[in-house]
Amino acid sequence: MKKKIAAILLTLSMVVSMVGCGQDAQTGGTQPVGTQSESNSGSAGAESMPSDGIPVPAGWDDPYEETLTVTIGGLGNPQDMNLPEGDTLEDNEFTRLYKERWNMDVKVEWMAVDEAALSQKVSLAITSGQMPDIMMVPNQVLLSQLVESDLVADLDSAYEIGMSSYNKAVLDTYGDRKFDTCTFDGKLKAISNYVPGYSYAFTWIRKDWLDKLGLKEPGSLEELQAVAKAFVEEDPDGNGQNDTIGLLCDQRVGGIYNSNHTMDPIFGYYGSYPRQWLKDESGNVTYGTIAPETKEALATLRQMYADKLIDEEFAVRNPNDINSPLAAGKCGIIFGPWWAPYTLQDSVNNDPDADWQPYLCPLDKDGKFKTYQQEIHTYWAVVRKDFPHPEAIMKLQSQLSEWLQPVKDLPEGYAYPYRGTPADGKTIIPLNLQFSEQDYMPKEYAALNEAEETKDPSILSDVMVPVYEARLKYKEDPEANRDQWSGYMARTGGYEVASMENVKVADNCVFFAMTDSMTARWTSLEKLENEALLAIITGEKDLDYFDEFVSQWKSLGGDQIMQEATEIIKNQG
């Protein structure tokens, strides 16, 4: 869900929509890797002529002397694109810009409609040895398999030649984590998206229900539990029936990045960070789910479930239908990141009295809200090993990022809205990769506030001007512009709470890549973990089953994975 929702966030420079692919460069079809003569394969440079005879441009912004055809395979649903009349996946504002700017033809070979379909496409490429010139990859397991199968190009030189200075500066804000999941044996094998922090879950509550029941805004865990209890027992919707939910959660329980409905704020209260690889006091890597603090958090969560403070149906509720209680006005608390208002918009549309507000809650005894460092990579893109021009992937991504930032003037005639939502979905972008500075949120929040105070939007980037305008429009007449509430609240209350100084981010989340053992064992270990956490919270298993789970997890490969992760971290240091 997090990736789907992230794809519709409007002005984060979050690159939305599809990815496609077409015929192989110069030949018009998918090429088995290794069938061409010895080629560039990542050593892009003007000093060597690629096998296709097309010279490598001197800089990222220089065009090719001859037309270069590039095929791309990736993610997106054509039915959601709502292209202008006459435009197609291979003939639109983006592809025309690439052709005119760089003499590049971007062709659509295949397009997976969702992440599961993308996984199947990539798996087939691994099995067959055939892949497009550039291909999206949805997870690290498949990325590792592509590298192990020797199907993808080295990209070190391609990055230096093809990536813009602006993009390099953005990526440099991530320090040592810049390429931590993209590098194998010291070689850059992929580029990834960069989803910065600030997307941890905190608490969103219907303040109109608080006011109706005479409750104060919660800060501590006990106060939050009291609010949930009142929302369940005191008929906040006023229909005379016992049909309201306290806290809406889903089956993933915790440790899912950038997502609604996980129980991370409860885990964080106890200093537990499920699914995170942490460095302990000895410098070894351990797994957050098996920590003693996780057992403490589970004890609280199972009691909350037993007391009906948590949605009784969360363990069996269809993930595709999880938000229906919100739209129906039956839920008053969720955990979610700054962009949660987009999930809450239906609640506001259906009930004019619904007043959702964000709270940094629950706070520990020191007044801190504890959370963990976000994973910054969630999608990757690779280049076919024998493709003569691996720098093309960098040029594509550079053009997009330069386009979305006030660095260069957009060529005359190119005015596509880049936000490909169902409302204005006219955008198709060749790479579904987001590049955002690590500290973008405080900067954007401060700039929006200053622009509003001074009534001078000229200080904003081109990307943020529509946000500023929508914010003013909503404030002028909230009732008439109710459909603008989500964007307004996300970038006012959401931004404000996510940027608060009493957020304490765990600094020992150190490992975000794959180990050798994870490729073979992670699926079964993750299944064991998911089932154990769910069973303990719902009372299907006793709390002490946690100890049995930890023992099983370690013996079935967890210990080996932690040892491998420790070796990787120590070698890096």
N, C-alpha and C positions, 0 to 999 in steps of 0.2 A: 504493500500500500504506500509505503513512504516514497518509492520511486514514482509511482503514478501521481501522487499528490505533488511531489516536487516538480513534476513536469508541467503543472499548471500554475505554479507561482509566477506572478507576472513580472516583477522588475528586479529580480535578483541577478540579472544576467544569466538566469537559468535557461540553458538552451533547451528548447522544447522541440518536439515532434519526431520526425522520422529519420531513418537512414535507409538508403537504398543501395543498389548495386546494379551494374550493367555488364556489358561485354568486356572482355579483357582488353587492355590497352593494345592497340595496333592490330589485334587479331580477331576481336569480336567474340569472346567466349571465355568461360572459366578455365583457367590453366592449372593443370596439376603442378604442384610445387616441384621444382627441379627439372622441368622440361625445357626451359630456355637455356641458352648458352650462359656461361659465367657472366654475372651482371654485378651491378652496383651493390645490392643486398645490404644497404645501410651505410656504405662508405661513400655517401653522396659528396661530390666535390667537383669543382670546375677542373681539377687536374686530371680527372679520368673521364673518358667518354662512356656513358651508359650503353648497354647492348642494343638499345633501340635507335641509337644514333642521335637522340635529342639531347643537346647539351643541358647540363644543370644550370639554372639561373644563378647569377652571382649572389643575389640577396632574396629575402623572403618576398619582397614586393616586386621583383622583376619577373616579367612574363617569359614563357617558354618560346623559343624561336620557331618551333613547329608545334602543331596542336597535340597536346597530350590527353589521351583518353584514360580516365580513372574510373574504375568500378568500385562500388561501395555496397556492403551488406550490413544491415543493422535493424534498428528498432523504430516502429511507428505504424499507425493504423491509417491507411489511405482514406477510410470512411470519415475520419475525424478532421481531415485537412481542409475541406470546404474551399478548394482552390478557386481563384477567379476564373471566369469563363475564358477558355482558350489555353490556360496553363495546365501543365502536366508535371509528373514527378521529374521528368528530365528536361522540361522547358518551363522555367519559372524565373522569378526575379533573381534568385540565388544562382542558378546555373548560368543564367545570362551574364550575371556579374563576373562569375569565374571565367567564362569564355572571353569576355571583353577585357577583363583586367589582366588575366594570366595566360590566355589561350589554352584553357583547360576545359575539356568536355567531361562532365560528371554524369555517369550512367547508372541507372538503377538495375541491379541484377536480382536481388531479392530483398524483401523487407518483412521482418518478423513483427506480427501484430502485438505481441506481448513478450514478457521476459521468458516465459516457458518456451514459447516458439523460438525465441532467439537462442536459448540453450540447445534446442534440438538442431538448429541450423549450424551452430558452432561445433556440436558433437559430430554431425555429419561431415563437416569439413575436416575434422581430425581423423575420422575413419577413412574417408576417401582420399585425403591429401589434396583436395581441390578447394580453393577458396577465392573470393574476390580479391582485388588489389588491396582494399582496405575493409576491415571487418570489425564491427562492434563485438565486445565480449562481456557477458553479464556477471561473471564471478571469477574469483581467483583460481578456483579448481580448474576450470576450463582454460584459463590463461596459462597456468602451469603446464597443462597437457599440450597446449599448442607449442610452447617453448620446448618441452621435452621431445616433441615429435619433429623438431627442427623445421617448422613450417613458417616461421615469422622472421622478418628482417631485423637486423641491428639498427637502432635509430639514433645512436649518439651523434654521428655526423649530420644526419638529417635534421636533428633538433637544432644544431648550431647554425645550419644554413637556412632552414625553412621557417623557424619560429621567430615571430616578431620580438623586438626588444620590449614592447609593452607586455606581451605574454610572459616573457622570461622574468620580468620584474614582478609580475603577479605571482608566478610560481615560486620565486625566491622568498616570498613572505612565509612559505611553509618550512623553510629551513631544511633540516635533515629528512623531513618526511616528504619532500618534493617528489622523489621517485622511489619511495621505499617499497611499493608494491609493483613497480614497473621494471625493476632491475634484476637481472638474473646473471649470476657469475660475473658481476661487474659490468654487464652490458645492458643498455637500455633497449627493452624489447616491446614496449608499449607506451602509449600515453593514456592518461586517465582523466576523469573529471576531478574537480576540486570543490568539494562541498565543505565550506568552512564551518567553524563551531557556531555556537549560539542556538543550535537547533535541538537542544536538550528539552525534555518534557518538564513542564511545571503544571500548576493547577489552574483550571478554568472553572469558574463557578457562576451559576445564575444568581446575580446579586438581587434581582427582584424577588427571588425566593427567600434569600437571607432577610431582606427587609420585611417581607410578608410574615415571616415566622419570628421576627424580632431577634435574629441571630447576629452576632458580631462577625466581622471578617476573620477567618482563621489564620493562624500563624504556626502554631505547634501541631504536632501529630494528633494529640488528644483533641484539640479544637476542630481539626479537620474531621476526625471520626465523629464528633458530636454533630457537626453539620450534616454529614452523610446519614446519620441515624435520624435526624429530624426530617430530612428530605424523604426518607423511606416511610416514616411513621406519622407525619403530621400533615399529610395531604396538601403539599405546596401548590399543586395545580388546581386545587379547589373544586374537584369534581365529586367529592364525597366517597371516593373509592381508594382502596389500598393498591395502587397500580404504578407508583413511581419508583425509580431506581436511584440509589445513592451514587455510586461510582461505576461508570461504564468502562469495562476493561475487555481485552481480547485474549486469545489463547496463547499469544506469544510471550506473555507474562512480563519479560523485561530484557534489557540489553539490545533492543532493536533501534538502530540509529534513526534520528530524524523522523519520528513516527508518533502518531496518536495512539492512545489507549493502552500503552504499556504501563507497568507499575514501577517504573524507574524511580520516581520521587520517594516511594516507600523504601525501596532497596537503598537508595542513596542516603536516606536518613540514618541508616545503620552502617553506612560506609561499605555497602555491598554493591559491586558492579558486575552483574551477571554478563557472561559472554565476552568479557574484556580480558585481554592478556596483560597481566600486571607484573611489575618488578617488585619482588619482596625485599626485605631488609638485607638479605644475603646477596642480592644482585641476580637472583634466579627468577625466571619467568614462571608465574603461576596463573591459574585460571580463576577468574572472579566468581564463577558460579559455585565452585567447590569450597569457597572461603567460609569460615565459621560465621562471619557476619551475615552471609546469605541465609543460614539457618535461622538466625535471629529475625530477619525480615520475613521469612516464610512463616514463622510462628505468629507474627502480627497479621499477615495477610490471611492465613487460614482462620484466625479468629474473626477478622473482619468479614470473611465470607460466611462463616457460621452465624454471625450476627446479622447477616443480610445487608451489610453496608456496601458490599460489592454485588454487582449484577448477578443474580442467581443463575442466569443462563449463559454466562460468559464462556464457559467451557464447551458449550455445544452450539453457540450462536454462529450462524453462517458469517464468515468474514466479509462477504459481499453485502451483508445486510446489517452490519454492526452499527451503522449510524441511524438506523430507523427509529430507535427510541429518542434520539435527539430531535429529529424532524417531527415526531409525534408529540413532543413536549413532555416526555416522561422521564427525562434524566436531567440532573442539575449539576453534575460534577464530571469532568474528564481530566485526564492528564494529556498534555500535548504541547508541542513547541510553539514558537511565536506565531507560526502561520496557521494554528488551529482554527482561527475564525473562518477560514475557507470551509472547514468541515462543519462549522456551526451555522453557516449562512442559512440553511434550510430552517433551522430552529427559529431564527430571527424573522425569516420571511413568513413563517406560519403563525407566529405569535408576536404581535407588536409589543407586548410587554416583556419579552425575553431580553434580559440585560446581562449578557455574559461578560465577565471581567476576569483578568488574569491576576494570579497571586503567587508569589514566591513562597511556596508552602509544600511540605512541612519543613520548618526550620529546626535545626538542632539546638542544643542547650546554649550554644554560643551565638545563636542568631544567624547561622550560616545555612545556605541551601547547597547541599552536596550533590555533585553530579560527576560525570566522567568526560574524558576527552573524546570528541566525536571522531569516527572514522571519516576521513576526507575523500576516500576513493570508493565509488560504488559502480562505476562502469569503466571499461577500458576499450581501446581501439588498437588494432595491430595492422601490420602491413605484410602482405605476402612476400615470402623470402626472396623470390626471384623477380619481383617487380623492380624495374630499373630506376624508379624515381620515388624512393621512400620519403623524400622531403615533401612530397605532395600532401601528405597527411598534416604536416606542420603548416603548410601554406593555407590549407582549408580552415584549420582551426584558428590560425592567426587572422585571416580575413574576417571571420565571424566576430572574434573578440574586438578587433579594431573597429568593426562596424558598430558594435553595441556600446562603444565608449567614445567620449568626445576627444578622440585623438586625431582622427582624420575627418575631413569633410566627406560625407557620403556622395558618391558620384551622382550627378544630376539624373533624375528619373528613377532612382531607387528609393522607394518610400514604403516598402513592405512593412507591415507591422510584424515585429519579430515574435510577439507573444501569441503562440499558437494554441489558444484555449478554444473550447467549443463556441464561445461567443464571437470570437473574431478569427477563427482558425484558418488563416490564409498562409501560414508559414510552413515551409519545408526547408529543413536545414540538414546538410549532408552529414554532420557529426553531432550526435546527441551528447555532447560533453560540455560541462559548465566549468568556466574558469572565473573564480571570484577571489579577491584578496582575502586573506585570513581574517583581517580585522574590519571587514566591510561594514558590519552592522552599526557599531558606534559612530562611524563616519557618516553613514547614511542617515541615521537618526538625528545626529546633530545638524546635518545639513538641511534636512527637512524642517526641523524646528526653526532654524535661523531664517530659512526662506519664508516661512509663514510669518515670523515675527517682523521681518523687514519688508515683506511683500515683494521680495526680489528673487524669483526663481532662476535668475541667471547664474547663481552659484551652483546649481544642480547639474549633474550630468544629463545628457539627453535621455538616458534610460529612466531617470527619476522624475523628470518633469510630469509625465502622465500620473505618477503616484501623487505628486504635489497637487495637481489639478483635481484628481478624484477626492483627495482629502478635503480640500476646500469645498468642493461640491457637496459632499456629505454633511459637513458641518453647517453649511448654509441652510439645509432643509433635510434633516435626517429621515423624516417620514416619506418625503417624495423620492429620496435617493436611498431607500432601504437596501437595494441590491448592491450598494457601494459599501455597506457596513463592514464586510469582511476585510477588504483592502484597507479601509480606514483603521479598524481595530488592530489588525496585524501589525501595521507600521506606526501605531501610536502605543497602545497598551502592550502589545506583544514585544515590540522593539524595546520599550522602556524596561519591562520586567527582565527580559533576557540579558540586558546590558547592566543590570544592577551590580554594585560592587560587592555585595555579600554573597554572590555566587562563588562557591568554592569548587573549582574543577580539579579532580584528582590528577596529580602530575606523574603518576606511576603507570599509566597506560602506555606501554612501550612497544607492543608488537601488533602489527596489522597485516602481516603478509601470510604466506603459506609455508608449511614445512613439508618435507618429503612424505612423512607418515600421514599428514592431514589429507592428502589427495586420496588415499585409499580408505582411510578410517573415519573421516569426519562425518560422513552421512549417517553412519550408525551411531556415532557418539552424540551427534546433535539430536537424533531421534530419542535416544535414552534420556538426554537432558530435558527435552521438551515434555516428555511423558512424566518424568519424575516431578518436575516443578508443578505441573498441572495437578497431578494426583495428590501432592502434599497440600496444596492450597484448597482444593475441593474436599479434603478429608477422606479421599479414597485410600490414602496411605497415611500412616502415623507420621508425626514430625520426625521421629528417629529413623524413618526410612531414608532420610537425607544422608545419613552416615553410610548406609548400604549403597546408595546411589554413587556417592563419592568414591567408594572402594571399587565399584564396578567400572566407573568411568576411567579411573586411573589404570586399572588392570587391562582394560580393553583398548588401550592405546594412548590414553591421556598423559600418562607419565612420560612415554616416549616423545610425544609431541611437545610437552613442556621442556624436556631436555634439549630437543632440537631447537626450539625457540630461544632457549637460554644461550646455546652456542652461537646462534646467529646474532643475538644482541651483543654478546661479549666480543665477537669478531668485529662487529661494527664499531664498538667503542675502543 
